[in-house]
Amino acid sequence: MILKLKQLGLSDKEAKVYLAALELGEATVQEIAKQASVNRPTTYVQIERLIKLGLMSSVEKKGKIHFIAEDPVQLSKLLDEQKREIEEKVKFFQRILPEIKNVCNLDGKKSRVRFFEGLEGLRSIKDEILKTKDKEIKAFFSVDDFNNIFSEEERSKYLNRRLKKGIKVKGLYTRSEGPFEKITKGDDVRMIPKKDFPISSDVTIFSDRVAISALKDEIVGVIIENKEIANVFRSIFNLVWENTKK
């Protein structure tokens, strides 16, 4: 029960004191401290905090102060307080976001490399690719390895998001089953021989960035933000493209 009360937002000692007060009904600090196995001075501090939260109240009897735990339904006030704090944080975040953007390299003028790990990291890379303002992105990729990483449902959702944004793909791919019989309208892709190009990755060139994802063994990826490097990758892509049959 202590753990459950903590999950609602009470501290360990607050939970112990509140639970002890619930069990005892009306009681003195000494009685609550003994029941909660918390020393008296600390118990008194926790009681004051619980009173402020509306979870306990006090009454004087025969010159002695007794404390009473309020109905557990009052615990909902903790959630109200947390909600209020979150709303305040959201407002604060919205105020400082312009300052953060001024500090961050969001305009592409400076170079940087970001590293991503695991499937969730690769999803983040895909999400960023879809933020591009380019109407065409270029890519080298292994269909077999890509399909092993992402489920059919996830691939379908990504394709629909891409098409909705009007982003076309000019791509070079390897595929053990041979070339695609059907190509997504607007895309221009060509298969390259897997034996000559044994790639097991996904390289996408967009904006002034290059996203490289390793799709075998250790699943990792990087996004390189540098105009010159992006141009080099585009040139390599174009060179292979011009020497590849449709």
N, C-alpha and C positions, 0 to 999 in steps of 0.2 A: 504493500500500500504506500509506503514511503516513496518508492520509486515512481509510482503513478502520480503522486502529488507533485513530485519534482518535475515530471514531464509536463505538468500544467503550468509550471513556472515558479513554484516555491523552491527556496533553497533547502538543503538537507536539514538544517536545524529548524527552519520554519515549519517544514513538513512534520518533523518529530513533535514539535511543540503543539501544533494544530491538532495532530492525531491524538496526542495525549489528552488535550482539552476536550476533544469529542468523546473520548472514552470515559473521562471523569465527570463530565457535565459541569457543574459549578465547582470551582476549585481555587485554592490559593496558589501563589507562585511556587511555594515550596512543594506542594503536591504535584503540580504540573511538571516541575523540574525533575522530581523523583521518577514520575511515570515516563517521562521522555528520555531519561538518562542524560540530561544536559544540566550543566551547573546553573545555579540560581541567577547570577548576574547575566549570563548569556540568555537564559530563558526569558528574563524580563525584557531584554532588548528585542528578542523575537516576538514577544507578545505585543510590544509597542508597534512593531512593523505590521503584525497581523491585524491590529486594531485599525491602522491606517488603511489597510486593504479591505476593511469591512468584514473580516473573517472572525474577529473576536470582539467582545465588549466586556465592560467591567461593571460591577455593582458593589456598593459598600454595605457591609453587614456587621453590626456590632463593632464598628471602628476598624474593621479589617476589609481589605479589598479582595474581592473574589472575581475570577475571570470566567467567561463563558464562551465556548466556541459557537459561532453562528451556524445556521443551517448550511450544509455543504453546497446547496444550490448557489450560495454566494460566491463559490469558486469561479463561477462564470465571469465575475468581475476581473479575474486575472486575464482571461482571454480578451475582455474589452480593453484592458490596459495595454496588452501586447498589440492589439489591433491599432490602438491610438499611436503607440510608439512606432509601429511600422509605417503608418500613414505619415507621421512626422519625418521619418527617415526618407520616404519616397519624395516628399516635398523638398527636403534638404538636398537630396540627390539631383532633383530636377534643377535646383538653383545653381548647384556647383558644376553640373555637366558641361556648360559652355567653357568654364575655366579648365576642366580636365581636357576637353577637346583641343584647347589652345596649346596645352602642354604636349599632348600626344602627337605623334607623327601620322596624322590622318590625311594629310595632303599629298603624301608620296614624295615630298622633296628630299627626305632623308632616307637612307637605306637601313633596312633592318631584316633580321631573320627570326622567324618564330617557329618553335618546335612543338609538335603535337604527338601524343601517344595514344595507342589503343584505338578501338573502333569509335569511341566517342570523339577522339581527336580528329579522326578522318571525317566524321560527320560535320565537325566544326569547319574543316577545310572546305567541304562541299557547300556549306551554308555561305561561307565568304565568297566563293566563286559566283554564287547566284546573286551577290550584291553588286557585281560589276555592271557598269553602264554600257559595256561593249555589247554589240548585237551579235558578235561572233567570237567564240573562243576556240583556241587550237589545242589539240591534245594527242599524246601518245598513250596508249593504254593496253593492258592485257585483259581481254574480255573474261577469260577463264578465271583469272585471279580476282578480278573485280566481282564476278558473280559469286565466288567463294566467300568473299568478305560481306557483301550486302545481300540481304534476302530479296526475293523477287518483288515483294510488296514495297520494300524500301526503295528499290531501283525505280519502280513504277511511280512512286510518290515524287522522287527527285526529278524524273523526266517530266512529269506534269507541271511541277513548279517551274522548271526551266522553260518549258514551252509557254507557260502563262506569262513569263517575263519576256518572251520574244527573243530568247538567246539561242542562237544556232551553234552547232558544233562542226568544225572542220577537223576530222580526226584520222589518225593512223592507228590501226589496232592489229593485235594477233588474236587468233581464235582457233582452237583445236578442231572444231567442227566445220571449219571453212568459212567463207564469207557469208555475211547476212543476206538472206533472201529479200528481206523487207527493211528499208531504211526509213527512219523518222523523217517526215516531210520537212524540208528546209535544211536538213543536215547533209553534209558531204563527207563521207567516210570511205576509207580504202583499207583493205586488209594487206598486211605485209607478212612475209614468210616468218613463221615462228622459229624455224631452224636458223635463219639468218639474223633475226632480231629477237633473241630469247629474253624479252623484257618481262618482268614480274612486278610492274609498278604502274602508276598513273601519273603522268606529267601533264599539267594543264597550264596554258599561258593565257593570262587575262589581264587587262589594264596594264599596269607596269609591274606585274607580279608573275611569279612562277610558283605553282603549287606542286610539290613532289611527294607522292605517297608510296611507301614500300608495302606491298600487298602480300608478302610471304614472310614466314618465320616471325620476326619482330615487327609488329604493325606500328609503324611510325610515319610521320610526315613533317614537311617543313613548308613554310611560305616565305619566299625570298622577295622582298620589296626593293627592287632596283631596276630602273628603266633600262640601263645598258645590258644587264644580265637578261632581262626579259626579251630585249631585242636580239640578243645572241641566240636564245632558245627559239625565237620565231624564225630566225635565219636558218637554223639547223632543221627546223620543221619544214620550212619551204624547200630546202635542198632535197630532203628525203621525198617530199611530196612530188616535186617535179620529176623525180626519177622513179616514181611508183606508178604502175598501171592502175587504171580505174577498175 
